[in-house]
Amino acid sequence: MTASDLARPIAGMPSPRERFSADWLAQREWLDGRSRSHRLTGLAADWLATRPGGHGGPHGIVDLGSGSGSNLRFLAPRLPGPQRWRLVDHDPTLLALARRQGATLRDSVGDRLAIQTCCRDLSPVEDELLADADLVVASALFDLVSQPWAEALVAASAARRQGLLFTLSVDGDWAFLDAAGHRIEDEEDIAIRALFQAHQRRDKGLGPALGSSAPAVLAAAMSAAGYRLESATTPWHLAAGDEARVPLAESLLQGWHDAALELAPEEASRLERWRSRRLAGLAAGELGLTVGHRDLLALPPAGCA
Ligand SMILES: C[S@@+](CC[C@H](N)C(=O)[O-])C[C@H]1O[C@@H](n2cnc3c(N)ncnc32)[C@H](O)[C@@H]1O
């Protein structure tokens, strides 16, 4: 996803792992919430409500690559309780934020949640990752993972008859919008988007990354595992002239520029001209942005709850 390119090394953390700034995750949370599919969320809630309290207790929900808890904050009030969450991420700082903010959350009937955080790598896919879960969720994660990892996860979840709600996977598309909301792009936009998409496929720690092929690879793996599949396009739209959102649009543009520059340093001055021109358009309220995403919900075949 675009945000992967806003992942920044954190001072004092020598690990080459993919790290994301809490500020960036907070900046995008509002837009994520506005963009994601309420239909698929509702279907997941209906399905979870038919489960007999998971494994004899509350509904178990695992959030993979939870970051600072954006997915938890969106889903918890929309899903039936009681809920027991396990947030998995390799970044202890983000997990601490998620735990702190999660303390005040309630489920759809107003009860508190049980929240456990698990600071570890997402690989390997094993019992510790998926145990006791009815629903496995992840948001803005799958562009970072490899095809074998995604397929192993879907197969392991299918064997446990778990539901899967994987939201906001980028499909590789982004474009500028004019003041009327129409898509505009020139040769420079197209060339830089291609560089950005190539950057997305670089290894982020779990093997060669899926990048924009994440939605298609996931959907194929889910169908092959016998899941019933629901899908929705969930693009980000930032309208031209929405002043409050200019900083977010600028962060995105900067991320695309930086990713392209990393792959093509010899193009630095051309990239800088493009960045300045498009930044000026955003700041003047003449340009908006759209970024393509897809949400997927996979439910076990009827009769296999
Ligand atoms: C783009 S952020 C999304 C965070 C959160 N789901 C959200 O929607 O705000 C991706 C998250 O995946 C985590 N992550 C990336 N690679 C990981 C890995 N190999 N193991 C564990 N966590 C990982 C990052 O730390 C980050 O919190």
The ligand as an SDF file (V2000), in Angstrom:
LIG
                    3D

 27 29  0  0  0  0  0  0  0  0999 V2000
    0.5660   -0.4000    6.9640 C   0  0  0  0  0  0  0  0  0  0  0  0
    0.6990   -0.8400    8.5980 S   0  0  0  0  0  0  0  0  0  0  0  0
   -0.9920   -1.1660    8.9780 C   0  0  0  0  0  0  0  0  0  0  0  0
   -1.2780   -1.1020   10.4330 C   0  0  0  0  0  0  0  0  0  0  0  0
   -2.7440   -1.2730   10.8120 C   0  0  0  0  0  0  0  0  0  0  0  0
   -3.2760   -2.5390   10.3750 N   0  0  0  0  0  0  0  0  0  0  0  0
   -3.5700   -0.1310   10.2510 C   0  0  0  0  0  0  0  0  0  0  0  0
   -4.4350   -0.3920    9.4090 O   0  0  0  0  0  0  0  0  0  0  0  0
   -3.3570    1.0120   10.6690 O   0  0  0  0  0  0  0  0  0  0  0  0
    1.4070   -2.4850    8.5400 C   0  0  0  0  0  0  0  0  0  0  0  0
    1.6790   -3.0510    9.9100 C   0  0  0  0  0  0  0  0  0  0  0  0
    2.2390   -4.3530    9.7400 O   0  0  0  0  0  0  0  0  0  0  0  0
    3.3090   -4.5170   10.6510 C   0  0  0  0  0  0  0  0  0  0  0  0
    4.2360   -5.4920   10.0580 N   0  0  0  0  0  0  0  0  0  0  0  0
    4.8310   -5.4140    8.8380 C   0  0  0  0  0  0  0  0  0  0  0  0
    5.5850   -6.5050    8.6150 N   0  0  0  0  0  0  0  0  0  0  0  0
    5.4710   -7.2880    9.7330 C   0  0  0  0  0  0  0  0  0  0  0  0
    6.0260   -8.5460   10.1200 C   0  0  0  0  0  0  0  0  0  0  0  0
    6.8370   -9.2160    9.3040 N   0  0  0  0  0  0  0  0  0  0  0  0
    5.7010   -9.0510   11.3170 N   0  0  0  0  0  0  0  0  0  0  0  0
    4.8690   -8.3590   12.1670 C   0  0  0  0  0  0  0  0  0  0  0  0
    4.3040   -7.1700   11.8540 N   0  0  0  0  0  0  0  0  0  0  0  0
    4.6010   -6.6350   10.6500 C   0  0  0  0  0  0  0  0  0  0  0  0
    3.9150   -3.1390   10.7960 C   0  0  0  0  0  0  0  0  0  0  0  0
    4.6220   -2.9820   12.0090 O   0  0  0  0  0  0  0  0  0  0  0  0
    2.6730   -2.2610   10.7320 C   0  0  0  0  0  0  0  0  0  0  0  0
    2.1370   -2.0110   12.0030 O   0  0  0  0  0  0  0  0  0  0  0  0
  1  2  1  0
  2  3  1  0
  2 10  1  0
  3  4  1  0
  4  5  1  0
  5  6  1  0
  5  7  1  0
  7  8  2  0
  7  9  1  0
 10 11  1  0
 11 12  1  0
 11 26  1  0
 12 13  1  0
 13 14  1  0
 13 24  1  0
 14 15  1  0
 14 23  1  0
 15 16  2  0
 16 17  1  0
 17 18  1  0
 17 23  2  0
 18 19  1  0
 18 20  2  0
 20 21  1  0
 21 22  2  0
 22 23  1  0
 24 25  1  0
 24 26  1  0
 26 27  1  0
M  CHG  2   2   1   9  -1
M  END
$$$$
